[in-house]
Structures are given as structure tokens and as C-alpha cells.
Amino acid sequence: MTAQPTDIATYNFAYLDEQTKRMIRRAILKGIAIPGYQVPFASREMPMPYGWGTGGVQVTASIIGPDDVLKVIDQGADDTTNAVSIRAFFKKVANVAVTTETAKATIIQTRHRIPEHPLTSGQVLVYQVPIPEPLRFLEPRETETRKMHALEEYGLMHVKLYEDIARHGRIATTYAYPVKVEGRYVMDPSPTPKFDNPKMHRSPALQLFGAGREKRIYALPPFTDVVSLDFEDHPFEVQTFDQPCALCAAENVYLDEVILDDHGDHMFVCSDTDHCEKRREQGRRGDLAPETMEPTQ
Amino acid sequence: MYVAVKGGEAAIANAHALLADRRRGDRSVPALRLDQIVEQLALGVDRVMSEGSLYDRELAALAIVQARGDMIEAIFLIRAYRTTLPRFGYTRAIDTGAMLVERRVSATYKDLPGGQLLGPTFDYTHRLLDPGLAAGGDVASPLQRASEADAMPRVSAILAREGLIEPDGDMPQDHIPGDITREPLEFPMARDIRLQALSRGDEGFLLALGYSTQRGYARNHPFVGEVRIGEVELELDVPELPFAVPLGSARVTECQMVNQFKGSAKAPPQFTRGYGLVFGQSERKAMAMALCDRALRATEFGEDVVAAAQDEEFVISHSDNVQATGFVEHLKLPHYVDFQAELDLVRRMRAEHDARENGGKVEEKREAAE
């Protein structure tokens, strides 16, 4: 009971031990080789809870090097608490440079959004995935769903989408909208709004998906075909907003609704905070933008 | 007026400073030392070691105090540390028959070789609060046995002589035991893997499932053949040496549940077994584990799978409290991007619904909804 606080517990660069990183990199390589296929991997406990991005953090920890520049977003924003926490984690355990600018990052870890600024070759987008199995809510058993993927048996998914149309007049899936990868695997794009699905298609960036609790990794190598499931007479379409961002006047971006008062008045602002800031720096002003830029911390 | 919010970083830092303050509590009360926790909250320490899958009392005590006594949080801290430790190797299978036994009871035999040994148990205590503990009075030293204990063969070995109980499970010679911390889980599982998962499973979850088997959801007529608690030797094979190297000892609780079985197309009438083994002293957990283990062997014996406790994928996928707490609590994280998408859909569907109900007032409603 005399151990000093300094030597009782120590950690490796980027937290994971090197054997574990190698194991995860192997799973990533396999995922890249078979786009859209869910590779089982021996997911580790991480120092943040399961369901809070442990899959994404393991992927990032396995590929990050001292020269990387990391950006972390949650709901599109760099300043949401969990994004702040994960960014601080990598600053602490890997001492890497961090940024909020999409264009400057080499690795972007994300939850629920793809940045509005187009990604470029050489960038890696790491998604945090809660439930990697797109068929899970149609068939709860892993033993069954793996078989369905193996046999390319996706009828159940099409029936689900058809039933949506029969019942609601439209496909009632707004996020985690299933996609087909390279004409083979049906894949869960993680709970990004379907607005972001087209950005995955033939992206020049490498896209990696990590699901820690469910112990799966999957990947989209650059320029992979990613097609949202639909029907000829009910083609896939993304959300549209009737008004531009109230702060930066951006159109054709994903907006968050902000409640302004207890009468239910609201405004719509960019979900991608970096994109919004950049536009305001360039002098774009929305209807409700303050006169001067608010100080950033 | 809304402006883009900044300051999450400062808010988190302040929240953690407040947490540290609340964890410490009133500064005029002396801080807990780890040895106090190890010595006086030993069963809590055992639970953290068992479900944290790391046999280290000092670290478990540190985790408990850091977690303010929240056991699942403490287990989580230990798991997140142990997962970073490199593997040197795997010990030989422990021999619980050679255990240095401190407690051993059997419910199937009145007396048996080695005898019944109550040991340090809550059983037969009257659950009356003891004000003497609050005053911190002295505690008398316990009686020590005068001589070495007799050999204490496992009760399964005694029953096996008559051939009435299934033998210890055998794995093929070349079978390499699985490791759930190094390999992804796959269903269906081999029993060695399943037992590992049960052994680190949540005590409360296994207790409830075990209880459900007693109440008729996959009843398997259990008797406690034996529960034993004590120290077992750990030995490691080192490639350069011709003998196994002793590493020390660990305290474990083992439960052998003996279950009646009428026989099926796959197996003759005999007693079957459920097995529980956990780090430290926890009969409740070891017994619940044994009940679940037996229930999960349903297909092995050709029994109908009719209840939750028999469903391997259901039980094992949900037994890990670190996974469960993370995913349940992640609902606290922001979901406003997805909620926005759903809000938009519900508004549109609601407008269409109202239009159908009210005939022509579509446009107005939609205006109002936007």
C-alpha cells in the first residue's frame, strides 16, 4: 500500500498497447479490402463508456501518429461536450495537434455528421458507430444477420422500406439510412442524417467505421460507390430546409433548430460549426446574425 | 439572441473539479486510505476484481474510492486499465480440488470428506444493525483450527464414482482456451468462452436470470453440490523451463450446482452440472453463474429453449455491465441532428394526417407547423 501515485498505473502512446493497435489495423485493412463488410475485432474497453465513441476512438488511436492533426466533431460541432472530451483525450495520451478546421485535419473523428466542407484525398474520416448492423432492427440475432449478409439476402430490408411507403407514403427513415456498397454489402452509415449519405459516395477520403461495444470495424476506401437504397418510383432524396442558416445564410447545408424562448420561437443554424464560422469570417450574414463576430474562445 | 455556443471545454473542466470536490466530501473527515478499503470493504473489492477481470486488490480499492463507491463505475475503471496491459502468457488451469479452503458447504450430503466448513459467512447472522460498529470497538480474534485440514475432494468427484453425474467437461487435446478479451465474441460459443463471459458478467443480471430459472423459466432442479472459497495456486509454463513456475495464489469462489436430468434423446438420465467460478468471495455470483451456465447448456442436452436464461445470444450479449451502462447512458449525449431529422418527418406526416382529417385546411396547418 505504499505505491506512489506516479507508478501505480501508466499508459502507452495513444492509450492502446501496440499489440492491440496492430490487431485493429489488421481489421481496418480487411475492412478496406472488403468495402462495407463488418469485420469482427477484439474491441477493448476504453476509458470512456461504451456507446460514447469507443469504436471510433480505438480506430483513431490505432492509426494516429505524432504528425497527425486531429479534428473531432459531434453533431457537426467541435464544441459539443463529447467532442471536446475525445479531443482532450488524444491531446493528453498522444499529444497530437488538434484543429477545428476541416481542411487542416488529417484525421476527423465524427459522431452523426459528415462535414460540409468537401473532404480531400489523404484525409481519414472516422465514424463512431452505435449499432453497425443495418439489419439489426429487422432481425435481432447476430447469427442470422451474418448469414443474411453472406447470402446477400437483403429482401427483408426492401420489404421494410416498401412497408414504410405503403403505410406512410414515404420511406420513414431519416437517419442511419441504409446504403449499398459497391453493389454488394448493405451497410449502416452510422446515425448520420440521410442528408449526408451522398457525401459518402465516391469520397476521395478514406472512411473508417468503428463500433466498440458491438466489436465491428468496417470501411469505405476512397472512391467507393455508396448508393442509398430506394425504389424507382420512390427515389432517395435528402432533407431540405425552407430557410438558410440564420447566422451565415448558408443554403443546402444541414441545420439545427434552436429554441429561442418559451413561446416556441426558433431559428435554424448550421449544424457544422466550423463551416458556419468560416462563412461568417468571410462576411456572410444571416437574418439573425449579431452585428459583430462573437468572440471565440 | 442565440450565438454559436463556445465553452464546452471550460464547462467540462469545471464539472470535473466539482466532481473531485464532491468525491472528497467534507475535508475535516479523514480521507479513506486504500488499505482501509481493501481490509474493510473486501467484498466490494472482490466484486470489482471479479467483474473488472483484474486480480489486484489495491487497484480495485483505488477504483472504488475514485468512483465514489459506484461499483459499475469502479469496474469500468479497472477494465479500462487492464485492457492496456500486455499479455505475458496464460497460467495452467487452477486446481480447485487442491484449494486452501476457508469455507466449503454442500447441500447434497450431510457430511463428506473434508467436512462442512462454514467459514466467514453472513449465513445465519441475524440481520440486526450493530451499533457497536459505529463506535469502532475492538473485535475479538477468531478461533483457528488446531491442525491441517483434511483433503477436500470436489463433490463432483464423489458423485462421479457411481457414474450418476456427467464427468468434468473435456476439451479436445489440441483445444486452446479462448480469451474473450482478445478475440471477438461469436455465437454459438464454446463453453469455455461462455463461462469466461459469465464470470465477468454483472452480478445483478446473473442473479435475476438464475432466479428466473428457479421460478419456472427454464427450471433445472438445482442442488448446491458444493460451494467452496479459498486460495488456489497459480502456475505459469515458461518455454525455457521444464517445470511450471508458481506465480502466487488467488482467492476464488467455486460453485458446483448439481441438476436433476431425466434424460433425452441426446443423453441418459443422470445428474448434470452447472458451474460457477469467480475471483474473490462471492457465493451469490458463483451460484447465479452456475444456474445460468446450466440453463445455457439446454441445446447440449436436447432440452427445449423456451426461456431467456437459456438463450445464449440474449444472455451473453447483455451480461456485461460496462457495455450496458455505457449504451444506456449514451442517451444523454446530444442527438439533436437525428432528432431534427425525425422532427422534420413527423411534422410532414402530421400535416398530411391533419389534412386527411380536416379536408382542405392543409396549407394553414403546414404553415403553423413550420
Chai-1 contact restraints between the chains, C-beta under 6 A:
chainA,res_idxA,chainB,res_idxB,connection_type,confidence,min_distance_angstrom,max_distance_angstrom,comment,restraint_id
A,M1,B,L34,contact,1.0,0.0,6.0,A-B,restraint_1
A,M1,B,D35,contact,1.0,0.0,6.0,A-B,restraint_2
A,A9,B,Y81,contact,1.0,0.0,6.0,A-B,restraint_3
A,Y11,B,T84,contact,1.0,0.0,6.0,A-B,restraint_4
A,D17,B,T84,contact,1.0,0.0,6.0,A-B,restraint_5
A,D17,B,P86,contact,1.0,0.0,6.0,A-B,restraint_6
A,P40,B,P184,contact,1.0,0.0,6.0,A-B,restraint_7
A,F41,B,P184,contact,1.0,0.0,6.0,A-B,restraint_8
A,A42,B,R182,contact,1.0,0.0,6.0,A-B,restraint_9
A,A42,B,E183,contact,1.0,0.0,6.0,A-B,restraint_10
A,A42,B,P184,contact,1.0,0.0,6.0,A-B,restraint_11
A,R44,B,T83,contact,1.0,0.0,6.0,A-B,restraint_12
A,E45,B,R79,contact,1.0,0.0,6.0,A-B,restraint_13
A,E45,B,A80,contact,1.0,0.0,6.0,A-B,restraint_14
A,E45,B,T83,contact,1.0,0.0,6.0,A-B,restraint_15
A,P47,B,A80,contact,1.0,0.0,6.0,A-B,restraint_16
A,P49,B,G326,contact,1.0,0.0,6.0,A-B,restraint_17
A,Y50,B,Q323,contact,1.0,0.0,6.0,A-B,restraint_18
A,Y50,B,G326,contact,1.0,0.0,6.0,A-B,restraint_19
A,Y50,B,F327,contact,1.0,0.0,6.0,A-B,restraint_20
A,G51,B,G326,contact,1.0,0.0,6.0,A-B,restraint_21
A,G51,B,F327,contact,1.0,0.0,6.0,A-B,restraint_22
A,G51,B,H330,contact,1.0,0.0,6.0,A-B,restraint_23
A,W52,B,H330,contact,1.0,0.0,6.0,A-B,restraint_24
A,Q75,B,P334,contact,1.0,0.0,6.0,A-B,restraint_25
A,Q75,B,Y336,contact,1.0,0.0,6.0,A-B,restraint_26
A,Q75,B,V337,contact,1.0,0.0,6.0,A-B,restraint_27
A,D79,B,K6,contact,1.0,0.0,6.0,A-B,restraint_28
A,D79,B,G8,contact,1.0,0.0,6.0,A-B,restraint_29
A,T80,B,P334,contact,1.0,0.0,6.0,A-B,restraint_30
A,T81,B,G8,contact,1.0,0.0,6.0,A-B,restraint_31
A,T81,B,I12,contact,1.0,0.0,6.0,A-B,restraint_32
A,N82,B,L333,contact,1.0,0.0,6.0,A-B,restraint_33
A,V84,B,G8,contact,1.0,0.0,6.0,A-B,restraint_34
A,V84,B,E9,contact,1.0,0.0,6.0,A-B,restraint_35
A,V84,B,I12,contact,1.0,0.0,6.0,A-B,restraint_36
A,H112,B,V337,contact,1.0,0.0,6.0,A-B,restraint_37
A,R113,B,V337,contact,1.0,0.0,6.0,A-B,restraint_38
A,R141,B,E313,contact,1.0,0.0,6.0,A-B,restraint_39
A,E142,B,F187,contact,1.0,0.0,6.0,A-B,restraint_40
A,T143,B,F187,contact,1.0,0.0,6.0,A-B,restraint_41
A,T174,B,A341,contact,1.0,0.0,6.0,A-B,restraint_42
A,T174,B,E342,contact,1.0,0.0,6.0,A-B,restraint_43
A,T174,B,L345,contact,1.0,0.0,6.0,A-B,restraint_44
A,Y175,B,D338,contact,1.0,0.0,6.0,A-B,restraint_45
A,Y175,B,A341,contact,1.0,0.0,6.0,A-B,restraint_46
A,P191,B,D338,contact,1.0,0.0,6.0,A-B,restraint_47
A,P193,B,V337,contact,1.0,0.0,6.0,A-B,restraint_48
A,P193,B,A341,contact,1.0,0.0,6.0,A-B,restraint_49
A,R213,B,Q323,contact,1.0,0.0,6.0,A-B,restraint_50
A,R213,B,F327,contact,1.0,0.0,6.0,A-B,restraint_51
A,K215,B,P184,contact,1.0,0.0,6.0,A-B,restraint_52
A,Q239,B,D344,contact,1.0,0.0,6.0,A-B,restraint_53
A,D256,B,Y336,contact,1.0,0.0,6.0,A-B,restraint_54
A,D256,B,Q340,contact,1.0,0.0,6.0,A-B,restraint_55
A,E257,B,Q340,contact,1.0,0.0,6.0,A-B,restraint_56
A,V258,B,Y2,contact,1.0,0.0,6.0,A-B,restraint_57
A,S271,B,V337,contact,1.0,0.0,6.0,A-B,restraint_58
A,T273,B,A4,contact,1.0,0.0,6.0,A-B,restraint_59
A,P290,B,V3,contact,1.0,0.0,6.0,A-B,restraint_60
A,E294,B,V3,contact,1.0,0.0,6.0,A-B,restraint_61
A,T296,B,K6,contact,1.0,0.0,6.0,A-B,restraint_62
A,Q297,B,K6,contact,1.0,0.0,6.0,A-B,restraint_63
